[in-house]
Amino acid sequence: MNAKLKSFLLNKTAATDARDKEVIQTLWSGYGSIQRILLEGSELSSVIVKHIQLHKTGNHPRGWNSDMGHQRKLRSYKVEVQWYQNYNDCCEARIPKCYGVMERDNEVWILLEDLDTVGYFIRKQRLDWTELSNCLQWLAQFHACFLHQRPVGLWEKGTYWHLDTRPQELEELSDLTLKNAAARIDQKLSDCNYKTLVHGDAKLANFCFSDNSEVAGVDFQYVGGGCGMKDVAYFVGSCLDEVQSEAFETKILDTYFFHLKNHLNREAEKVEEEWRPLYSVAWADFHRFLKGWSPGHWKINSYSERITQSVISNL
């Protein structure tokens, strides 16, 4: 273990010793890793360290290697540092505690609570309705907490697929009708009056579950301003197929807005009135990115095509 990292760990956790346990995963495109560290002499038995190497140029698994992509990735990690230093403690939805951040020579170490040790040790690939509802509740609580919050130090417009940051993918998009409508779809979402902070990458893989289906969220590289429907549409697309997404669309939105009203004592009805129709627009916005980024992706389906065509015809 790096001596500076070990000193940082011991200082922040009041531990007497620390040792590597395992690499949980490498970061996208090879920009670092997420590790579990075991501690001795501390109230904490273990912690998670997200190690980011900002000097890396990355090796994109789908071949999207460019300086623009590299700069976007660097910005995302700087945003994540801002999140943990300035926003994390204000979040009412369950997320890992941050014990400290160390930055040295184009490397960053983010020291986080090990959610496995506090009961969120289950990862899911499929959800039952209770689990899906709990994820929607997490999103609703997150959005309610940050309604009207300006994204200072974060992405001005959250989500990793935001149009302004994806000109190359737009250029590759062969669907000319969608390509020509992309800016108007983005503007429709940007023009909403009720803005919040969106998680920006609220896929199923970024949620941790307890044995009684309670939920915690992780990964804040793409958090920024926007309409909460971006998170909801993206989350649903990450865990339901096209048949399920269509069959449960109304129930999903009813459930999300039920939770939003429980966490938002004021303005809830006005927020729902504005946001509910934007669900399909948010879905079309992600569909635009996906068709340019990976035309053969499994998420591109007839339901997404129908939603997108309807959105375009109503712009």
ABEGO torsion letter per residue (X at the ends): XBAAAAAAAAAAAGBABBBBABBABBBBGGAEBBBBBBBBGBABABBBBBBBBAABAEBBAAGBBBAAAAAAAAAAAAAAAAAAAAAAAABABBBBBBAEBBBBGGBBBBBBBBAAAAGBABBBABBBAAAAAAAAAAAAAAAAAABGBBBBGBBABBEAABAAAAAAAAAABABAAAAAAAAAAAAAAAABABBBBBAGBBBAAABBBBAAGBBBBBEAAABBBEBAAAAAAAAAAAABBAAAAAAAAAAAAAAAAAAAAAABABGAAAAAAAAAAAAAAAAAAAAAAAAAABAABAABBAAAAAAAAAAAAAX
